[in-house]
Amino acid sequence: MIDYQKRKRVMGRSIKLGHCICNPKDPCPCDLFKQKNVCLCAGEREEDAPEDVALTTLVENAGCASKIGQEDLKRALAGLPRVFDPRVLVSSDTCDDAGVYKLTPNTALVQSVDVFTPVVDDPYAFGEIAAANSVSDIYAMGGNPLTALSIVAFPIDKLSPRIMNRMLQGGVDKLREAGVAVLGGHSIKDREIKFGFAVTGLVHPDKMTVNSKAEPGDVLILTKPIGTGTLSFARQIGRAPAEGLAEAELSMRALNRAAAEAMSAAGVTTATDITGFGLAGHLGEIAAQSGVEVEVYGEAIPVFTGVMDLIREGVISGAVERNREYASAFVKREKGAGEELETLLYDPQTSGGLLIAVRKSKAPALLAALHKRGVSAAAVIGRVSRKGAARIVLRAKAPRS
Ligand code: CO
């Protein structure tokens, strides 16, 4: 039903001003009105707003590849006031996964927020992935997530509200699986879909896992395969292998909860999750904050099917290059490790796994516990070799000991 009175009032004003009052870049009457007899300004909506649109076709950069690069970010944050409050145990200064605020000697708040563009086509699966990714930073800090607030950007005048509903449903269901209550949220109209959550949890101040406590001898364990960035990019250009995409989607939808529980039980002190800055970016932060040099065994890194072939064929996105700009300063590639292995280290991950530095004596038990809890891809990918300048030495494989 068209409210002609309302339309006349709104369009009258637009025509008088010389442009649409909802979008001053458009003339009035606009193209949509001329073609489909719909005035968005008057609150009218297209009857046939698309419902079954493939979400990744709507975005420029998929998932965590939509993150602002580390180089640009450092420039944008330069000179901002630092936090001097003794209750702030972890702030953005140390590039940790979440901020931590002490409430009592035994309790601290741990908080993080993460929002990104669609990385899969199905709205419900995208919602699950956005939720699993958002809550991951709490797990990476050793925290117990409790509550969340959603943040949605959505082109509500172009797409059916049912798509947004499916996204939210996927997110809420995944957070329920994590035992997290969604308290509310905020939505904005935007040209591109973006979705994520601000998540709050609790952690014991003495038991949080930071990125600064790795020690020589520690074993590095990664709990999920990598390569989601390359697969997403390949999908956008029609070159992704179906098998790799299916593996990656399943992995991105999985919570890091079981991995975090195994990690806490093992008394680990140092961990992070691998997201937008790639394995090199996040491991580089551990090396820098801990003041250590690490070794990574390229062929031991779990990777989704088809990713190495794509990299060899030159299917390497701009997001990989932005990560390389920043993180290549950490990386020293040994003879024998191919260039494509190094490129893999810069692949931006969406809802990636935990990267754990565990004492050597506890590593076999932790790996077994991870596998027992269903974290089947978990693998030893390297070790902390010595104190020293932040450096990642990339070898093809582990030296025989
Ligand atoms: Co993180």
Boltz pocket constraint, residues with backbone or C-beta under 6 A from the ligand:
constraints:
  - pocket:
      binder: B
      contacts: [[A, 96], [A, 97], [A, 136], [A, 137], [A, 140], [A, 272], [A, 273], [A, 274], [A, 275]]
      max_distance: 6.0
